[in-house]
Amino acid sequence: MAKFVVGSPTSRGLNTVQTFLRLVIWLVSFAVFFGLTVFLSGITAAVADILAAPTLVVGGVVSLILATMFSRTIYVIPEYERVVLLRLGKFVGVKGPGLFWVIPYPPFFRSVAAILDIRIQTRVIQAAETLTSDNVPVGCEAVVFLRVEDPERAALHVADYQEAVFQAANSAIKDTVGTLELTDLLGEREIVAQRLKKIIDSAASSFGVDVSSVELTDVHVPNDLIQELSVIAQSRRAASAKIAEAEAEKMIAQKLQEASEMLSPRAMEMYRLNVLERLGREEGSQIVVYGMGASNPEMETTISAAAAGSAVQSLPKS
């Protein structure tokens, strides 16, 4: 289960180094083995000339095979990968990063079980539609951030740790959605994500995988239900606006009550005159005042008579 990052500049650079080292080792090994072949061919030619050519051909083929086998035992692994090693089928350790040898021949009998990427990886989980506790069918989409914490478990205790985490996450989402109401699922995503992380991380730890976080990215709700929720939300906003308006009017009334208790009778008269003065600035306005001048009863009669006289004079004569 080799998993190199395809297209990564770092991976390409390390693969280039590994390829170059293997090429150098192959050339050196082939030169040594073929040199031995030439030496044996010379000895064979001294004994019997007819055996020299076959010895040289067979020795050349053997030299190619041995050089290839020897050069493929070198590995150069980047910092973000680990190699799980076996010896005669049994786990012996984890290698990497850097340069090391894996010799599958006697007396070592080593083999590479897997090359694992230990960086944080992401997996998108799209769970099928599930009924909430209030019988609303919803589909959820989440992103799981995972990292290989124990290469031995991830390589040897499960066939595909990514698929295992995916299935565990899918099951956790369905189980969690089934215990929540729709309003809780939509309004408390952070709490739901934390619950999902605990459930998925508990299952993934047996695979040697650490789940760092789970993000609930989307909740698919039926369209007709969305319209109903929109109407309910608008009604709630309208009710909140009316309550806020009533509270403001109540506050204004309280302030006016406090102001009226603070004003003396003379101050109240001055306030009334000020209001009348502002109203009288409007063009074509006519003001008839009743109830003013309580200290001088004749003032009301005088003002009323003056206002009535001006009105009579302004009437057209027949």
N, C-alpha and C positions, 0 to 999 in steps of 0.2 A: 504494500500500500504506500508507494512512494508519492509524495505530494510536494513537488517543487513549485514555486510560484512562477508561472509562465509569464514571460515578458518583463520580469523584474530586473532592473539594471544590476542590482547586487547579485541576484542569482546567476545572471549571465556571466558576470565577472568571475564569480567563484567557479562556475562550470568551466570557464575558459582556463582558469588556473589548474583545475583538476585534470582537464584534458591535456594541457601542456605537460604536467608532471607525469601523467600516464604515458604520453608519447616519449618523453625522455627515458623513462624506465623501460619502455618497450625496446627502444633503440639500444640501450646499454645491455639489456638482457639478451636481445637477439645477437648482438655483437659477441657477447661472451659465449653463448651456446653455439653459435655458428663457428666461432674460433675453435671450440672444442671439437666440433664436427670436422673441420678441416684437419685438425691434428690427428683425429682418429682415422680420417680418410688417408692421410699420409702414411700412417702405420700400416693400414690395410693394403695400400699400394705396394709397400715394401714386401708384404707377405705374398699377395696375389693381385696383379694389376686388374683383373676382371672385377674385383670387389670394390675398387676405389670409387667408381662412379655411383653404384647403388648406395654405398655408404654415405656419399656426399649428398645425394638426393634425399634419402631418408633422414639424415641428420639435419638438412635444411628445413624439411617439413616439421620435424620435432622441435627445432629451434623456434619456428614461427608460433607453434602451439604453446610452448612453454613461456615465450616472451609475452604473448597475449594474456595467458593465465596469470602471470606474475604482475603485469602492469595493471590489471583490473582489481587488484587487492588494495589499492590506495584510494582514500576518500578525503575530500575537502568539504567540510560541512559549515554553513554559515551560522552566525550567532543565534538565529531564531529557529533552528532546526535541531532535532535530536535523532540519533540512530539507535534502535533497539536491537541488541545482538543476542544470538543464540549460539549454543555449542552442542552439537548433536541433538538439536531440537529443544534444548532446555535454555531458559533465560539465564544470561550471565552478566548483563549490565546494560547501561545506556552510555553511548559515546557521543562526543561532540560538545562544543563546536571545535573547529580547527582540523588539523591533519592527523590522520591515524590510519592503521592498517587493519584490514579484515581478511584474514587468511583462511580460506575454507579447506585447506589441505592439511594432511597430517603434519605435526601432531596437534594442530590448533582446532580444526574442524569448526570454524566459526561461520556464521551466516547472518545476513541482515533480514530481520523480520519486518521492519517498517522504518520509514523516515517520516517523522512527524513534525508539523509546523506548530510551534508553541506560542505563536502570537495570538492576540485577541482576534477572533473571527465573528462574523455576524451571520445570522440565519433568520430569514423572514418566515414567520409562521402564519398561515391563513387557515384558521379553524372553520369547519363547516358550521352552518346555522344551528344554533342551540337555543332552547327555550330558557328564558330567565325565570326567576321564581314567581313573577307575575304573568307568566305565559306569553311573553313577547319574543318572537323569533328574531334573533340577532346573529350577525356574523362578525367575528373579531379578527383583527390583524395585529400581530405583535412582532417585535424584533428582539431576538435573543443574542446577547453578547457573551461568547464563551471562549475559554482558553484551556488547552491541554495542560493539566497540572501534574499528572502522573503518567509519563509516556508508557511505562510498563503496562498499567491497567488499560490505557486507551488502545494499545496495540494488541494485547494478548487476552484481555477479558471480554472484549466485545468486537464483533466483526466490523462494524462501522459506527464509530462513536458519534459522528454527526447525525446519522439517521436515528440513532438511539435517543439523542437529545431532542431531535425534532419530534419523535413520537411522544416522548415524555412531556414536552411543552404543549403539544396539541391536546393531549389528554388533560393536562392541568388547566388549560384555558376553558375547555368544555365543562369540567367539574366546577371551576370557580364561577363561571357565568351562570350556571344552573342554580347557584346559591344566592345570587344577587338580584335585586330589582333593577329595572331599567334606569331609574333615576340615580341609583347608587353607582351603576356601571358607567353612566355618562358623567356624573359630577365628581366622582372620587377615583379618577384614573390612577393617581399616584399610589393610593392605598391598594388598589387592585393590582398594580404592577409589583408592589412589594410582596404581596401575597403570592403572586405567580413566581417571583424570583425564589422565594423560600421553597416552594414545592418543587420547581424544576431543578434547583441547585441540590436539593436533597436526593433526587433521583440521579442526577448527573455525576454526583461525587463517587458513586459506585463504578462509573466508567472511567475515572481518572480525569474528569473534566470539571472545571470551575466555572460557574455561571456568574459573571460579574454584575450584570443588570439585565432587566427586561423592560422594554418600553411598549406600552399599549398605544399603537399608532392610529388605529381607526376602529370604529364600531359601526357596522352597517345595519341601519334600521329601515324597516319598510316605509315606502313613500307616504302612504295614507296615514301612518302613525306620525310621521314627521309633520304633516299638516296639522294633525290634532295637537301635537305638542306646541306647534307655533301659535295656534289659537289660544291655548292655555297660557303660554308665555305672554302673549299680548294682553290677555285679560289681567294677568298678574301685574304687568307693568302699568296698565291703566288704573288698577286699584291702588297701586303704590303711589302713582301721581296724585290721585284724589286725596289719599291720606296725607301726603306731603303738603298739598294745598290747604287742607283743613288745619293741619298743624301750624302752617304759616299764618292763616287767618286768626287762629286762636292766639298766637303770639302777638300779632298786631293788636288784637282786642285788649290783651293784657297790658301792652305798652300804653295804649290809649287810656285805659282805666287808670294806670299809674300817673299818666300825664294830667288827666283831669283832676285827680286828687291833689296834685302838686300846685295847680294853677289857682290863684286867688280870684275873687269876682272881678276885680279891676283888670287883672291880667287876661281873664277870659273875654272881657269886653274889648280889650285891645286886639286880641286874636281874631275876634269876629269882625272888627273894623278892617283889619289887615286882609281877611278873606274877601270882604266886600270890595275893598280897593282893587284887589287882583281881578275880581269878576267884572268890575266896572271898566277895566281897560279894554274889554272887547267892544268892537265897533257896533253901534246900534243896540246895545244892551240897555235895559231899563230895569231897575231894581226897586222893589217896594218892600220895605222893612217893617216888620211887626215885632213887637215884644222887646224892643230895645229902649233904653232910657228908663229903667225902673225907678231911678232916683228922681226923675222929673216926669210926672205923668203927662204933662202937656206936650212933651216932645213927640209922643206917638201920634197924637191928634194933629199936630202941625205937619209932621212928615207925611201922614196919610192924606191930609187935605191938599198938600202941595203936589203929591203924586197924582191925586184924582183930578186936580185942576189942570195939570199939564196934559193929562190924557184927554180931558174934554176939549181943550183947545186944539189938540191935534186931530180931532174928528172932522171930517168934511162937512161943510154947511150945506143943507138941502135948500 
